[in-house]
Amino acid sequence: MAWAPEVGQAGPTLHALRELGSGPRGLTEDEAARRLAEAGENVLPGRRPPGAVRRFVHGLRDPFTAVLLCLGLVSAAVASWGTACVISVLVTVSCALRTVGEHRAERAAAALRDLVPTTATVRRRPAPDAPPAHRELPVGELVPGDVVVLSPGDLVPADLRLLRTTGLTVHEAVLTGESTPAEKRAPDLAAGALRSVPATERDAPGPDPAHLCFQGSSVLSGTATAVVVATGAATRLSGALPGAAAGNGGRRVTPFDRSVNGIAWTLIRFMLLTAPLVLVASALLRGRGMETLPFAVAVAVGLTPEMLPVVVTAALARGAAGLARGGEVIVRRLPALHDLGAVDVLCVDKTGTLTQDRPVLHHAEDAYGRDGEEALRWAAVNALWTLHLAELPVPDALDEAVLDAAGEDALLAAEEEYEGIAALPCAPGRPLSTAVVRRAGDPRFGLAGVHVLVVKGAPEDVLERCALEPAERDRLSRRAADLAADGLRVLAVARAERQSRPRPYGPADEHGLEFTGFLALHDALAPTAAEALAVLADRGIAVRVLTGDHPGTAARVCRDLGLDPGEVVTADRVDGLTDAELAGLADRTTVFARCSPEHKARIVRALRASGRTTGFLGDGVNDLAALHAADVGVCPRAGVDVAREAADVVLASKDLTALDRAVTAGRRSTGNIAAYLRITLSSNFGNVIAMLAAGLLLPFLPMLPAQVLVQNLCFDAAQLALAFDRPAPAALRRPTRLRPRDLLRFVTVFGLLNAAADLATFAVLAFAVRSLGDDGGQEAFHAGWFTENLLTQAMVMFVLRSGRHLAEGRPPGAVRLATTALAVVGLLLPLSPLGPLLAMTGLPPLSYVLLATVLTAYGAALTVARNRYGRRVGG
C-alpha cells in the first residue's frame, strides 16, 4: 500500500516540508528505507500476471473444455477408458497451447515497459548530519518526502509539489489528452501557496494546479526541484485506473465469449437429447438395456467437436505469433484476435492517429482574398525573430509551421535583410506576438531611423489594433470566421513603422497597424491515414472520430482524408440524450467533437448497445474508460503504461496500417475456426442421424464404441490442419464472427446431406454383406461404414474449407496432407492387421464400386450445395 500523509492546508515551504517529514536537503537513507518498508514500492496497482498453473486451470473454464471434461467423466464411469483417455489428452493439449500463447503475449507486453526510463534523480543524505547528495534511484524506491530533481526529458516519477523552477514546461497529454505543454512554476512562497492537495482534489476535473506535477507526465523544458507527495496507489495516475485495470477482476463479456457460449449451449442441448434417445429407442425397439450405454456415450462424443479447444487455440496463437514477429502487433489476450476480426466500427481520436499533432500552412491571403505571399513573408520575419529573441521555453508550434512554409531560402533572406531589435511573445491572456526589426545596412533604418513592428496572432486581437474603418474591420472579421468555420486555424498579420527609440517596446506600441493578410493553417495529416481509412472501409469497418477539438477542425481533417464527416455532433448534445437515443445517433454519426473521456466511453458503450462490435484506439489515461468499454481496446506502444495494460492489443505505433494487419489476422483465424465448426458439426450431425436410424433398423449396433473412437481420432487429427488453412479472400473483406444461428443453419443443411449419403451407404452395405452371414456381415458392415465415413469426412474438409470454392486454388500443404491421410486410413485400416482387432473385415470388390458411386454422387451434391450457399451469403 502506498503512503500518502495528510499534510496541512496553506503554509510556507518549510512548513509543508516539515509536515511531510522532510526538508530541503532531502530524507536520510534510513528514513527512506523505513518509509519504503511501510508504504511499499512506488508502482501502479495493476493486474499481476497469472502463473502458468493458474492460466492452465483458467483454460478449463472454456465451455467446450467443460463439456469434454463431463463426457470424459461419463466415459470413465461406464468403463470406456479409451474415450476417457483421448478426451483427457485433448483437454490437456488445448489448455497447454492457450497457456503458452498467452504467456508469450504477456512476456512481449512486459518487454515494452523496459523501453521506459525507470530511474529518478533524488536528493538524499547518508546520515542526519551528512551533506545531501544527488543519486540515481529506481523509481520504485521513491517515498513521500523525497526531494527529486527534474531535467528536460525526465518522466515525472510520482506526484510532486514544486519547490523551485526555471522555465519548466511539462507534457501532460497522457493525463489530460492535451497536446499543448503546460507551464509549471513554484508557488509564491511569500503567499504560502504551497500546500498539500488530498487525493480527492488531485482527481477533480479542471485545470491542474501550476505548482503540482503528476506521475506519467514528462518534462519538456526547464529544470525543477520538487518534493514527492504521493506514490503508488495514492497517485492521480493510479486513481484514473478502472477497477479491472487495478486488478479487481471482472472483464466485460466479449463477442468471442458470446459466440462460443452460444455454440456450446446449442451442442449441449443436442447431446443431452441424443444419448437418452439412443438408450430409449434401443430399449423399446430392440430390447437392449444398459449395454447400449457405451454406444450412446460414443454417439454423444461423436457429436462433440472434441478438437475445438485445440483448433481455436492453435488458430489464434498462430495468428498472434505472426503479428508479434517483428514486434508490430502484440495480442495480449488470444480471444481478442477473434474480436478484432469481428470489429465493424472503430473509434479513434483525431490527434496523433489521423493527424501528426502539428499544424501546417494551408494558404495565405491578403485583405481581398488574393495570394498572400507578402503576409507569409512578414509572418516568417515575426516567427524568426520571436524565436531568436524571446527565449521561449519551447518553440511555438505555429511559428514552426510558418517557418516551414516560408522555406529555407526565405528565412536566410530574412536574416540577411533584417536585424532583430525586440520581441513580445505570446503569453497567457495575450494571443499575439510582436517582433521589432530594422532593415540591415539601410541608413534610414539606423539608430535614428525606422523600426518595423510585425504583429501576428488571433484575428480579433490583431484587427482590433489595426487602423481600419468599422465596415472593413467587420468584413475581415467575417472572412476570418468563415475560414475558422471551414476547420482552419487563422492567424492575422499586420505591421507598422515606428521611429526608432532607446526605450523598450511594449504592448502599448501595438496600435495603428496596417493589415497585411491572413494565414490559414490545418493539422498535418498522418502519412498513412488516408490509405488506412480506405482499407478499413474496404474491410467493412466504419470509423468514428471522437475528439476534444473544435467541430470544424475535426470535420476538415475528415474531409481531407476522404472521410465524409456528415453532421458533426458535439458533446453538449450527447449530454441531453438517453442511452437508447445515443445508440441510434452513434450508429449514424461519424464525428463527435468537444468530447471528454466520459463522453468517449459513453459513445463506445452506445455503439455496443446498438449491436456493433466496437474497437477503440487510445493511448492515454484519459482513454482508459473507453478502452475498457470497447469490445477490443487497442493501444500503441508509446502509450502510457496503464493504457497498455488495459488494452487487449498493443501496436508498435499509432498507425492504422498496423491495425489493418491485425484485423486481417483476426479474420483469418476466425475463418479457420468457423471452417472447422462447419465441417466437423455437419459431418458429426449427419453421422449421428445415420447412427440413430441404423440403430433402429439393424439387428446389431451399426458401429462399435471402439470403432467410433478410432474414427473420431482420425478425423480430429486431420482437422487440426484447418488451423493452418488460407481463408477465401471474400472472408477477409467483411467482419468475421462466429454466429451460432448461421452455423446451425449451415449444419442442418449439410448434415442432412451427409446423413443421406450415410443412409445410401447403408443400403449398399446391406446388399453387399447379405451373403456373408451374421458375424461376417456385421464386421463387413462396420468396415464399410468406417471407410465411407472417413472418405466423406475427407471430402467435406476439401470442399467446405474456409468458404473456398474449388476453383479458388489448391488447399495448402497441411490440408492436402491431412485429407489424403484420412482417405488412406479409411481405405486401408479395415484391410490391415488392425482390422480384426477392431472387429472389421474387408468388403467384396463390388461393394467398393458401389461405395465409389455413392461418394461421387455425394461429392457432386456437396459441391452444388456449397456453391449455392456461397452465392447466397456472398462468399
TIVEX-154910 format. One record per residue (C-alpha): chain; x, y, z. Coordinates in steps of 0.5 Angstrom, whole numbers, plus 500, padded with zeros to 3 digits. Each point is the difference from the previous one (the first is absolute). Last residue first. Layout:
N
  finu    x    y    z
     A    X    Y    Z
...
***
This chain:
875
  finu    x    y    z
     A  463  468  400
     A  494  505  499
     A  495  496  504
     A  495  498  495
     A  506  499  495
     A  504  495  505
     A  494  496  502
     A  498  499  492
     A  507  498  499
     A  501  495  506
     A  493  497  498
     A  503  498  493
     A  506  498  503
     A  497  495  505
     A  495  497  495
     A  506  499  496
     A  504  497  505
     A  494  496  503
     A  499  497  493
     A  508  498  499
     A  499  497  507
     A  494  496  499
     A  504  497  493
     A  506  499  504
     A  496  496  505
     A  497  496  494
     A  507  498  498
     A  503  499  506
     A  494  495  502
     A  501  496  493
     A  507  498  503
     A  497  496  506
     A  502  504  506
     A  506  499  505
     A  499  499  507
     A  499  504  507
     A  499  498  507
     A  505  505  502
     A  506  495  502
     A  498  496  493
     A  501  507  496
     A  507  501  504
     A  503  495  495
     A  499  505  495
     A  493  499  495
     A  496  504  505
     A  506  505  500
     A  501  501  493
     A  494  504  497
     A  498  505  506
     A  508  501  501
     A  501  502  493
     A  495  505  500
     A  502  503  506
     A  507  500  498
     A  498  504  494
     A  495  505  503
     A  506  501  505
     A  505  501  495
     A  496  505  496
     A  498  504  506
     A  508  501  502
     A  502  501  493
     A  495  506  499
     A  494  499  496
     A  500  500  493
     A  497  507  497
     A  494  504  499
     A  497  495  495
     A  498  495  506
     A  496  506  503
     A  502  502  507
     A  496  501  506
     A  506  498  505
     A  500  493  498
     A  493  497  497
     A  502  496  494
     A  507  497  503
     A  497  499  507
     A  494  497  498
     A  503  495  495
     A  505  498  506
     A  494  499  504
     A  496  496  494
     A  506  496  500
     A  501  499  507
     A  492  498  501
     A  500  495  494
     A  506  496  503
     A  497  499  506
     A  493  499  497
     A  504  494  496
     A  504  497  506
     A  494  500  504
     A  495  497  495
     A  506  495  499
     A  500  498  507
     A  493  499  501
     A  499  496  493
     A  506  495  503
     A  496  499  506
     A  493  499  497
     A  502  497  494
     A  504  503  494
     A  494  499  495
     A  496  507  502
     A  507  504  500
     A  499  503  493
     A  493  502  500
     A  500  502  508
     A  507  504  498
     A  496  504  494
     A  494  502  504
     A  504  502  506
     A  505  504  495
     A  493  504  498
     A  499  501  507
     A  507  503  501
     A  499  504  494
     A  493  503  502
     A  503  501  507
     A  505  505  497
     A  495  504  496
     A  496  500  507
     A  507  503  503
     A  501  505  494
     A  493  503  501
     A  500  500  508
     A  507  502  501
     A  499  506  495
     A  494  502  504
     A  503  499  507
     A  506  504  498
     A  496  506  498
     A  497  500  507
     A  506  499  504
     A  504  506  497
     A  507  499  500
     A  502  507  497
     A  504  502  494
     A  500  508  498
     A  500  501  493
     A  505  499  494
     A  504  495  504
     A  495  494  498
     A  500  502  493
     A  507  499  499
     A  499  492  502
     A  503  498  506
     A  507  497  500
     A  501  494  504
     A  505  499  506
     A  494  499  506
     A  497  495  495
     A  506  495  500
     A  497  498  507
     A  494  497  497
     A  504  494  498
     A  502  498  507
     A  492  501  502
     A  498  496  494
     A  505  494  502
     A  498  500  507
     A  493  501  498
     A  500  493  496
     A  504  497  506
     A  495  502  505
     A  494  498  496
     A  504  493  498
     A  501  499  508
     A  493  501  501
     A  497  495  495
     A  497  502  494
     A  493  499  497
     A  498  496  506
     A  496  494  498
     A  493  498  498
     A  500  506  495
     A  495  505  499
     A  499  504  507
     A  508  500  501
     A  501  502  492
     A  495  506  501
     A  503  502  506
     A  507  499  497
     A  498  504  494
     A  498  506  504
     A  506  500  504
     A  504  499  494
     A  497  506  496
     A  501  504  507
     A  507  498  500
     A  501  502  493
     A  497  507  500
     A  503  501  507
     A  507  499  498
     A  500  504  493
     A  496  506  503
     A  504  500  506
     A  507  499  497
     A  498  506  495
     A  498  504  505
     A  507  500  504
     A  503  501  493
     A  496  506  499
     A  501  502  507
     A  508  500  499
     A  500  503  493
     A  495  506  503
     A  505  501  506
     A  506  500  495
     A  496  505  495
     A  498  505  506
     A  508  499  503
     A  502  503  493
     A  495  505  500
     A  503  502  507
     A  507  501  497
     A  497  505  495
     A  496  504  505
     A  507  503  503
     A  501  501  507
     A  506  496  500
     A  502  493  502
     A  493  499  502
     A  498  496  506
     A  493  496  500
     A  496  499  506
     A  501  506  503
     A  499  502  508
     A  508  498  501
     A  502  505  494
     A  495  505  503
     A  504  500  507
     A  507  500  497
     A  498  507  496
     A  500  499  492
     A  506  499  496
     A  499  493  498
     A  493  502  497
     A  494  498  504
     A  494  496  497
     A  494  498  505
     A  495  495  497
     A  493  499  501
     A  500  507  503
     A  498  503  507
     A  507  498  503
     A  504  504  495
     A  495  506  500
     A  501  501  508
     A  507  499  499
     A  501  506  495
     A  501  506  504
     A  506  496  503
     A  503  500  493
     A  501  496  494
     A  493  498  496
     A  498  496  495
     A  493  498  501
     A  496  494  497
     A  493  498  499
     A  496  494  498
     A  493  504  498
     A  493  497  503
     A  498  507  502
     A  502  499  507
     A  507  499  498
     A  499  507  497
     A  497  503  506
     A  506  497  504
     A  505  504  496
     A  496  506  500
     A  500  500  508
     A  508  499  500
     A  501  506  495
     A  496  504  504
     A  503  498  507
     A  507  502  497
     A  497  507  498
     A  498  501  493
     A  500  507  496
     A  498  497  494
     A  497  493  498
     A  501  498  492
     A  497  495  496
     A  493  500  502
     A  495  494  498
     A  500  495  505
     A  502  505  506
     A  494  503  499
     A  496  494  501
     A  504  498  506
     A  499  507  503
     A  493  500  499
     A  500  493  504
     A  505  503  505
     A  495  506  501
     A  503  506  497
     A  501  507  503
     A  507  499  502
     A  502  498  493
     A  497  507  497
     A  505  503  505
     A  506  495  497
     A  499  503  493
     A  498  496  494
     A  503  501  493
     A  495  499  494
     A  503  497  495
     A  507  499  501
     A  501  496  493
     A  507  497  500
     A  505  502  494
     A  506  502  505
     A  499  507  499
     A  493  499  501
     A  501  497  507
     A  505  505  502
     A  495  506  498
     A  495  497  504
     A  504  499  506
     A  502  508  499
     A  493  502  499
     A  498  496  507
     A  505  503  504
     A  505  495  503
     A  498  495  506
     A  500  494  495
     A  496  494  499
     A  500  498  493
     A  496  494  498
     A  503  496  494
     A  495  494  497
     A  504  494  498
     A  497  496  494
     A  507  498  498
     A  500  504  494
     A  499  506  505
     A  506  498  504
     A  504  500  494
     A  497  507  498
     A  502  502  507
     A  507  497  500
     A  501  504  494
     A  498  507  502
     A  504  499  507
     A  507  497  497
     A  503  507  500
     A  497  503  506
     A  496  506  498
     A  504  507  503
     A  494  504  503
     A  498  506  497
     A  502  507  499
     A  497  506  497
     A  505  506  500
     A  496  507  499
     A  503  507  497
     A  503  506  501
     A  496  505  504
     A  504  506  501
     A  500  502  508
     A  498  506  504
     A  502  496  506
     A  505  495  503
     A  504  506  504
     A  496  499  506
     A  502  492  500
     A  507  502  502
     A  507  503  497
     A  506  501  503
     A  503  508  501
     A  505  502  495
     A  496  502  494
     A  499  498  493
     A  494  504  496
     A  495  495  499
     A  497  496  494
     A  494  496  501
     A  499  492  498
     A  494  496  500
     A  499  492  499
     A  493  496  502
     A  501  493  502
     A  494  495  499
     A  499  493  502
     A  496  496  494
     A  494  496  501
     A  496  503  495
     A  497  504  506
     A  506  503  501
     A  501  503  493
     A  493  502  500
     A  501  504  507
     A  507  503  497
     A  496  503  494
     A  494  502  505
     A  506  504  504
     A  503  503  493
     A  493  503  498
     A  498  502  507
     A  507  504  500
     A  499  503  493
     A  493  503  503
     A  503  502  506
     A  505  504  496
     A  507  497  502
     A  506  503  503
     A  502  493  503
     A  501  498  508
     A  493  497  500
     A  501  496  494
     A  506  497  503
     A  496  498  506
     A  494  497  496
     A  505  496  495
     A  504  497  505
     A  507  501  499
     A  506  503  497
     A  503  507  500
     A  506  503  497
     A  502  506  503
     A  505  504  495
     A  506  504  502
     A  501  507  497
     A  506  504  500
     A  505  504  505
     A  503  494  503
     A  500  497  492
     A  494  498  496
     A  501  506  495
     A  508  498  499
     A  498  494  497
     A  505  494  502
     A  495  496  504
     A  493  501  500
     A  497  501  507
     A  496  495  504
     A  495  500  505
     A  497  494  501
     A  493  499  503
     A  496  494  503
     A  492  499  500
     A  495  496  505
     A  502  504  506
     A  496  497  506
     A  505  495  502
     A  506  502  496
     A  502  501  492
     A  507  504  499
     A  502  507  500
     A  507  500  496
     A  505  505  500
     A  505  503  495
     A  501  495  495
     A  504  501  494
     A  497  500  493
     A  502  498  493
     A  506  495  501
     A  495  496  505
     A  494  501  496
     A  504  498  493
     A  502  493  504
     A  493  499  502
     A  497  501  493
     A  505  495  498
     A  499  495  505
     A  492  500  499
     A  495  504  501
     A  495  494  502
     A  505  497  505
     A  501  507  503
     A  492  501  501
     A  499  493  503
     A  506  501  505
     A  497  506  502
     A  493  497  501
     A  503  494  504
     A  504  505  505
     A  507  498  501
     A  501  498  508
     A  502  504  506
     A  500  506  496
     A  506  505  500
     A  496  506  496
     A  506  502  496
     A  501  495  495
     A  493  496  500
     A  497  507  499
     A  505  502  495
     A  498  494  495
     A  493  500  502
     A  499  507  498
     A  504  500  494
     A  496  494  498
     A  494  504  501
     A  502  505  495
     A  502  495  495
     A  493  497  500
     A  496  506  500
     A  504  502  494
     A  499  494  496
     A  492  501  502
     A  497  498  493
     A  493  503  500
     A  495  500  505
     A  499  508  500
     A  504  501  506
     A  506  496  498
     A  500  492  500
     A  504  494  503
     A  498  493  499
     A  500  493  503
     A  506  501  505
     A  502  494  504
     A  498  499  507
     A  503  494  505
     A  497  495  503
     A  501  495  495
     A  493  499  497
     A  495  494  500
     A  503  496  506
     A  504  505  503
     A  495  505  501
     A  493  497  498
     A  498  495  505
     A  497  494  497
     A  494  495  501
     A  500  494  495
     A  493  497  498
     A  499  493  497
     A  505  496  504
     A  499  493  499
     A  508  499  498
     A  502  503  507
     A  495  496  504
     A  503  494  497
     A  507  503  502
     A  498  502  507
     A  499  492  501
     A  507  500  501
     A  501  505  505
     A  506  505  500
     A  501  500  492
     A  506  503  499
     A  501  504  493
     A  506  502  496
     A  505  497  505
     A  504  497  494
     A  496  493  501
     A  494  502  504
     A  495  500  495
     A  502  493  497
     A  500  498  508
     A  493  502  501
     A  498  497  493
     A  503  493  502
     A  497  501  507
     A  493  501  498
     A  500  494  495
     A  503  496  505
     A  496  502  506
     A  493  499  496
     A  503  494  497
     A  502  497  507
     A  493  502  503
     A  496  497  494
     A  503  494  500
     A  495  496  503
     A  494  503  495
     A  495  496  504
     A  495  496  496
     A  505  494  500
     A  500  500  508
     A  493  500  500
     A  500  494  496
     A  505  497  504
     A  496  501  506
     A  494  496  497
     A  505  495  498
     A  503  499  507
     A  492  500  502
     A  498  495  496
     A  501  494  505
     A  495  504  504
     A  495  496  497
     A  498  498  493
     A  493  497  499
     A  501  502  492
     A  494  505  499
     A  499  503  507
     A  507  499  503
     A  504  502  494
     A  495  506  499
     A  500  502  508
     A  508  500  500
     A  501  503  494
     A  495  506  502
     A  504  501  506
     A  506  501  497
     A  498  505  495
     A  496  504  504
     A  505  503  505
     A  505  500  494
     A  496  504  496
     A  498  505  506
     A  508  500  501
     A  501  502  493
     A  496  506  500
     A  503  502  506
     A  507  500  498
     A  498  504  493
     A  497  505  504
     A  506  500  506
     A  505  501  494
     A  496  506  497
     A  499  504  506
     A  507  499  503
     A  503  501  493
     A  496  507  499
     A  503  502  507
     A  496  500  507
     A  504  505  504
     A  505  498  505
     A  500  499  507
     A  506  501  505
     A  502  505  505
     A  507  500  497
     A  500  508  499
     A  499  499  493
     A  493  497  501
     A  498  505  505
     A  501  506  496
     A  507  504  500
     A  500  507  501
     A  501  500  507
     A  507  497  499
     A  502  505  495
     A  498  505  506
     A  505  497  505
     A  498  497  506
     A  500  492  497
     A  508  501  499
     A  503  507  503
     A  497  506  502
     A  503  507  503
     A  507  500  497
     A  504  506  501
     A  502  504  494
     A  507  503  497
     A  499  503  493
     A  503  501  493
     A  498  502  493
     A  497  497  494
     A  495  494  498
     A  500  497  507
     A  495  494  499
     A  494  498  503
     A  498  493  503
     A  500  502  507
     A  497  507  502
     A  504  506  500
     A  497  506  505
     A  501  507  501
     A  496  502  493
     A  494  497  503
     A  497  495  495
     A  494  503  496
     A  493  497  501
     A  498  494  503
     A  501  497  507
     A  505  495  501
     A  505  504  504
     A  495  503  504
     A  497  493  502
     A  507  497  501
     A  502  506  505
     A  504  506  498
     A  505  502  504
     A  502  507  501
     A  505  505  497
     A  496  507  499
     A  504  503  506
     A  499  507  497
     A  507  501  501
     A  502  494  497
     A  496  502  493
     A  499  493  497
     A  506  496  496
     A  498  500  493
     A  497  496  494
     A  498  502  493
     A  496  494  497
     A  502  497  493
     A  495  500  495
     A  498  493  498
     A  494  500  504
     A  497  493  502
     A  500  502  507
     A  504  494  503
     A  505  497  495
     A  500  507  497
     A  503  503  506
     A  507  503  496
     A  503  504  505
     A  503  507  500
     A  505  503  505
     A  504  507  499
     A  504  499  506
     A  496  497  506
     A  501  499  507
     A  496  497  506
     A  495  496  495
     A  495  495  503
     A  500  493  497
     A  496  494  499
     A  505  495  498
     A  505  498  494
     A  499  506  496
     A  504  498  494
     A  506  503  498
     A  502  503  493
     A  502  507  503
     A  502  500  507
     A  497  498  506
     A  503  500  507
     A  497  496  506
     A  499  501  507
     A  497  494  504
     A  494  502  505
     A  495  494  497
     A  505  494  498
     A  504  498  494
     A  502  493  499
     A  496  498  494
     A  503  506  496
     A  507  496  500
     A  505  505  503
     A  505  505  497
     A  503  504  506
     A  501  507  502
     A  504  501  506
     A  498  504  506
     A  505  502  506
     A  501  495  506
     A  497  502  507
     A  494  495  499
     A  503  495  497
     A  501  497  492
     A  496  506  498
     A  496  500  494
     A  498  504  494
     A  497  496  494
     A  501  500  493
     A  495  495  497
     A  500  493  497
     A  496  496  496
     A  500  502  493
     A  495  497  495
     A  502  495  495
     A  500  494  505
     A  493  501  501
     A  499  497  492
     A  503  494  503
     A  494  499  504
     A  496  499  494
     A  504  495  497
     A  500  496  506
     A  493  500  501
     A  499  498  492
     A  505  494  502
     A  496  498  506
     A  493  501  496
     A  503  495  495
     A  503  495  504
     A  494  500  505
     A  495  499  494
     A  504  494  497
     A  500  497  507
     A  493  500  501
     A  499  497  493
     A  505  495  501
     A  497  498  506
     A  493  500  498
     A  501  496  494
     A  504  495  504
     A  495  499  505
     A  495  499  495
     A  504  494  497
     A  501  497  507
     A  492  500  501
     A  499  497  493
     A  505  494  501
     A  497  499  507
     A  493  499  498
     A  499  497  507
     A  493  503  501
     A  502  505  505
     A  506  501  496
     A  496  502  494
     A  496  505  505
     A  506  503  503
     A  503  501  493
     A  493  503  497
     A  500  505  506
     A  507  502  499
     A  498  501  492
     A  494  504  502
     A  505  505  505
     A  505  500  494
     A  495  503  495
     A  497  505  505
     A  507  503  502
     A  501  499  508
     A  506  495  499
     A  504  506  497
     A  500  503  507
     A  504  494  503
     A  505  501  494
     A  501  507  502
     A  500  499  507
     A  505  495  499
     A  505  504  496
     A  500  506  504
     A  495  506  500
     A  503  507  498
     A  498  504  506
     A  495  505  498
     A  502  507  502
     A  501  505  506
     A  505  505  497
     A  507  499  503
     A  503  504  505
     A  502  495  504
     A  497  498  507
     A  498  506  505
     A  503  497  507
     A  506  497  497
     A  501  505  496
     A  499  505  505
     A  505  497  505
     A  505  499  494
     A  499  508  499
     A  502  501  507
     A  506  496  500
     A  502  504  494
     A  499  507  502
     A  495  504  497
     A  501  506  496
     A  504  506  501
     A  495  505  499
     A  496  496  506
     A  496  494  501
     A  494  498  505
     A  495  501  495
     A  497  505  505
     A  507  503  501
     A  500  501  492
     A  494  504  500
     A  502  504  506
     A  507  502  496
     A  496  502  494
     A  495  505  503
     A  493  498  502
     A  493  498  498
     A  497  493  501
     A  503  495  505
     A  503  494  497
     A  497  493  500
     A  505  495  499
     A  500  496  494
     A  503  493  501
     A  499  495  494
     A  497  493  502
***
